[in-house]
Amino acid sequence: MYRIFIVEDDAVIAGEIARHIESWGYEARCARDFRNVLAEFAAFDPHLVLMDIGLPFYNGYHWCRKIREISQVPVVFLSSAADNMNIVLAMDMGGDDFIAKPFELTVLMAKLQAMLRRAYDFAGHTGLIEHGGALLNLNDSSLTGPEGRAELTKNEFRILQTLLERRGQTVPREELMRRLWETDSFVDENTLNVNVTRLRKRLESVGLKDYISTQKGVGYRVG
């Protein structure tokens, strides 16, 4: 079932769109926190985004650009500002289509279905894990935080992926070493310590200081 994320600050319009999308058997979710649209996007992991331009705090161009830093999911702009300049700017920011308000819901749905067919008949969906301000891209092993983006080594990626998959729980050191065995020929306690230290520095570099906590003699945890 396709998931569609609606970034529209008019609650009436957003609700009407969501109900119509759901009537076609898709899952729809409306953005609620317009300061943290990227975090909501990552948590929902949608197949398509409907993006208004005029939004509180940051406009739709800003959020489209942020989404494009981590995902190639289709973004369709919705706006009454349908002049040539805004349409061109929407495309330049990474948008895939532009639908002018007001619009018929049946026409909107037809366009969305066509976009979904084009996007997913030939391409896979990029997996994302988001928690506590950290956004891990499973496709390219990149980490995005409040203050930037960093590329992780294979070991750093596997450690963070494991911790995020078990967020809120302490992951034993032995389990983390087993995960690293999948990529390295030899892993010992010292190898794990070195990689956790490096990962903490990567996290700090993107604004996530003290993101990983240690339970002495047991293992590590996030959240």
N, C-alpha and C positions, 0 to 999 in steps of 0.2 A: 504494500500500500504506500503510495507516494505521500510525503509530508510537505506541506506548503506553509512557509513562515510569512506572516503578514505584518509589515512594519508600517502602520497607519495610525496616526494619533487621533483621528476622528472615530470614537468608539462605535458610533452608529454604522458608519461605512465599513469599518473593520468587521463588525459583527455580521453584517449582511453578507459580506464576501465570504467569511468563514462558514456561515451556515450553508451558503450555496455550494461551496467547495465540498463540504462534508456530505451534502445530498448526492454527490457523485461518487461517494465511496472513498474519498481521500481524507487524510488527516490534516487539519488546519490548526494553527496556533497563532495568536496575536501577540505582538510585542507589548510588554507592560512597563518595563523600565527603560525609558528612552535615553538614559545615561549609559546603559550597559547593554546595548543591542547585540554587540558581538558575543558576549557571554551567553545571552539567551539563544542566539543563533547556534552556537556550538553545542549547547545543552540539548537542543531539539534536533540538531543535525538534519536539516531539511533537504529535500531534493530540488526545491525552487523557492525563491524569495520574491515577494511582491513588496516593492519599496516606494513609499511616498517621498517626495522631495522636501516639502516643508514640514519639518519635525522639531519638537522641542530640543534644546541644547545643541544638537549637531544635525545638519541636514542629511538627506538621503545620499547625497554624493559622498559625504564623509564615510558613512557606513558601508556603502558599496565598495569604496576603496579599501576599507579595513577587511571586508570579507574577501576581496580579491587577493589580499596578502596571504591568505590561508586556504582558500578554496576556489574552485572553478564552477561552483554551483550556479545555475542560471539565475540572473537577477532581472526582473521585469519592473520597470518604473511605472508608477501611476501618478499622474499629476494634471491639474487644470492648467498649469503653466506649460502649454504644449507648443510654444514657439520654437523656431528652428534652433535658436541658441541653446535652449535647455535640452532639446532632444540630442543635439550634437554633444553637449557636455555630459549627458547621461551615458552615451555610448563611449565617450573618452574615459569615463571613470570605471568602465568595465561592465556596463549594463548590456543586456542581450536584446531588450525590446523596450518600447515605450508605448503606453496606452493612455490616451487623453481622457480626463474626466470631463463630463459625466460619460459613463459607458454602460452598455447593457451587460448584465451578468452572464447571459448566454454567450455573448461574443467574447467576454473575458475568459470564460471557461474553455471555449474552443481554442483560443490562443494558447492558454496554459497547457492544454492537452497536446497541442502540436509541439510546443516547446519541450515538454517532457519526453515525447517520442523521439525527437531529434537528439536530445541530450543523453538519453539512457538506452536507446537501442544500440548505440555504438561505444558508450563509455561507462566506466564504473564510477562509483561515488566515493569521494574522499572521506575517510573516516577521521573523526576528531574526538578528542577527550578533553573536556573542560572541567576544571575544579579550582576554586579559590584563586581565580585570576590567572591561572596557568592554562594555556591552550596547546595541547600536543597534537601535531598532525601525524597520523599514522602512515601517511603516504610518503612523506619526504623527510621524516624524522626531525622536523623543526619544532622549536618551542617559541611561543609568543607570550609575552607578559605585559604588564602595564607600561614598561619603559623600553620595549623593543622586541627584537626577534633574534634567535640564536640557532645555529645548526648544532645538533648533538652528534656525538660519536655513536657507534652502534651499541657500545656498552652503556653509555649514559642514557640512550634512548630506551633500552630494555629495562634498566633500573626504574626510570621514571614511569614507563608504561605499566610495569608491575605494581608500583606503589599507587598509581592512579586507579588501576583496576580494583585495587583493594583499599581504596581511600577510607579513612576512618578506622582502619585496622593496622595493627603492627605486623609487618611482613618479616618473618624470620630471616636471618642472614643466610641460612642454608638454602632457603627457597630462592633468594636473589642470586646466589652463586650457581644454582642449577640453571637459572635463566641465562646467566652469562656463559655457561658451558655450551649453550646452543650456538654461540658465535666464536668463542675462543677455545683453543686446544687445552689450555690449562688455566684454572682460576683458583686462587687461594684467598685466605683472609686479607692478605695485604693488597691483592689486586682489587678486591671489593672496596676496601678502605680508600684506595687511591681514586677509584671511579666515583664513589659517593662524594668525596671531597671536590673533585672536578665538577660534578653535576651541581653541587651546591653553589659553586662559583658561577656556573652558567645561569642558574636560577637568579642569583643575586644581580648578575649583569643585566637582566631584563626586569628588575624591580621586584624580585620575589625572595627577599632575604628571610632566612630562618624558615623556609617553606618545608623542609624535611626535618623531622625531629627524631632523636635517637632514644630508644629504650635500651638502656645499658644491659649488655649481656643477652639481648634477645634479637633486636633488629631495628627497622626504621618504619616510619609512617608519615603520611600527609593527611591533613584534615582532622 
